[in-house]
């Protein structure tokens, strides 16, 4: 049987947790990326718009 792989990302907008979960996931997933700071800055500018 063929395995199916999928990714689920939930962003709770500080409703359930006190942080933007997408920001935290970006920090983790971009840990060793050479453009980490720039990409996280872009993500944060989007997630903090509301």
Backbone bond lengths (Angstrom), bond angles and torsions (degrees), N, CA, C in turn:
res aa  C-N    CA-C-N  psi(-1)  N-CA   C-N-CA  omega(-1)  CA-C   N-CA-C  phi
1 X - - - 1.452 - - 1.529 108.66 -
2 X 1.308 116.22 137.81 1.461 121.80 -179.90 1.528 110.41 -76.76
3 X 1.339 115.19 130.71 1.469 119.82 177.21 1.517 109.84 -79.60
4 X 1.300 115.74 142.03 1.462 120.65 175.09 1.517 108.51 -108.69
5 X 1.308 115.57 128.66 1.459 121.41 177.70 1.518 108.23 -110.95
6 X 1.309 116.53 136.49 1.447 120.37 178.16 1.519 109.29 -148.10
7 X 1.296 115.13 160.03 1.455 122.23 -179.32 1.521 108.76 -120.38
8 X 1.317 115.65 136.20 1.456 121.44 177.91 1.517 107.87 -122.21
9 X 1.316 116.61 123.15 1.459 121.40 177.79 1.516 107.95 -118.37
10 X 1.312 116.00 124.90 1.458 121.76 177.82 1.518 108.95 -113.85
11 X 1.295 117.26 129.10 1.458 121.47 177.28 1.520 107.82 -115.62
12 X 1.299 115.69 109.85 1.460 120.75 -172.75 1.523 114.33 -87.05
13 X 1.321 119.26 -2.19 1.469 122.05 177.06 1.523 113.75 49.05
14 X 1.289 116.72 40.66 1.474 122.92 178.87 1.525 112.84 62.05
15 X 1.323 117.72 17.18 1.459 120.84 177.60 1.521 110.31 -78.05
16 X 1.321 115.98 -45.96 1.463 121.33 -179.29 1.523 110.43 -98.67
17 X 1.313 116.96 -39.78 1.464 122.45 179.22 1.522 108.48 -115.62
18 X 1.301 117.43 163.07 1.465 121.49 -174.73 1.523 113.94 -90.57
19 X 1.326 117.49 12.78 1.468 121.76 179.21 1.524 108.98 -132.94
20 X 1.309 116.39 163.10 1.465 121.33 171.56 1.526 106.81 -77.08
21 X 1.303 117.22 111.71 1.463 120.15 -176.41 1.524 112.24 -64.64
22 X 1.321 118.20 -31.21 1.460 120.19 178.71 1.528 110.75 -65.96
23 X 1.323 117.87 -35.42 1.468 121.33 175.70 1.528 110.46 -62.66
24 X 1.314 116.41 -43.90 1.467 121.14 -179.72 1.524 110.61 -65.83
25 X 1.328 117.03 -43.56 1.464 120.25 177.76 1.524 110.93 -62.52
26 X 1.308 117.51 -36.46 1.466 120.82 177.32 1.523 110.64 -64.70
27 X 1.324 116.97 -43.26 1.472 121.01 177.94 1.530 110.42 -57.50
28 X 1.325 116.37 -43.18 1.466 121.12 -178.08 1.525 110.73 -70.71
29 X 1.316 117.05 -48.55 1.464 120.02 -174.12 1.526 113.21 -72.57
30 X 1.323 117.75 -24.91 1.465 120.98 -179.99 1.529 112.39 -100.81
31 X 1.311 117.04 17.24 1.467 122.73 -173.35 1.530 113.86 -44.83
32 X 1.312 117.70 -48.44 1.466 121.10 -176.41 1.528 113.07 -109.20
33 X 1.298 117.56 13.94 1.470 121.12 -177.72 1.529 109.85 -75.49
34 X 1.326 118.00 135.88 1.468 120.38 -177.96 1.533 113.92 -64.87
35 X 1.321 118.14 -23.29 1.467 121.40 179.60 1.530 111.38 -108.18
36 X 1.323 116.04 29.15 1.467 121.56 -175.58 1.529 112.46 -53.38
37 X 1.306 117.87 -51.89 1.470 121.48 -175.12 1.524 111.63 -60.88
38 X 1.315 116.46 -44.58 1.462 120.93 -179.52 1.523 111.62 -64.94
39 X 1.302 116.29 -44.73 1.470 119.84 -178.44 1.521 111.91 -68.18
40 X 1.327 116.92 -39.93 1.461 119.60 178.21 1.525 110.09 -65.65
41 X 1.311 116.75 -37.80 1.463 120.41 176.56 1.526 110.98 -60.55
42 X 1.321 116.81 -42.58 1.466 121.31 178.00 1.531 110.91 -63.90
43 X 1.313 116.54 -43.65 1.467 121.02 179.99 1.519 110.47 -64.06
44 X 1.336 116.42 -44.87 1.468 119.74 -179.42 1.524 111.71 -63.71
45 X 1.329 116.76 -36.33 1.465 118.24 179.00 1.525 110.89 -64.57
46 X 1.314 117.26 -31.05 1.466 120.93 177.10 1.529 112.16 -78.37
47 X 1.323 116.58 -44.44 1.469 119.22 -175.74 1.520 112.60 -71.63
48 X 1.311 117.63 -24.45 1.464 120.06 -177.88 1.527 112.90 -89.41
49 X 1.332 116.50 5.17 1.463 120.33 177.34 1.527 112.31 -78.86
50 X 1.307 115.66 -13.04 1.463 118.26 177.71 1.414 111.92 114.08
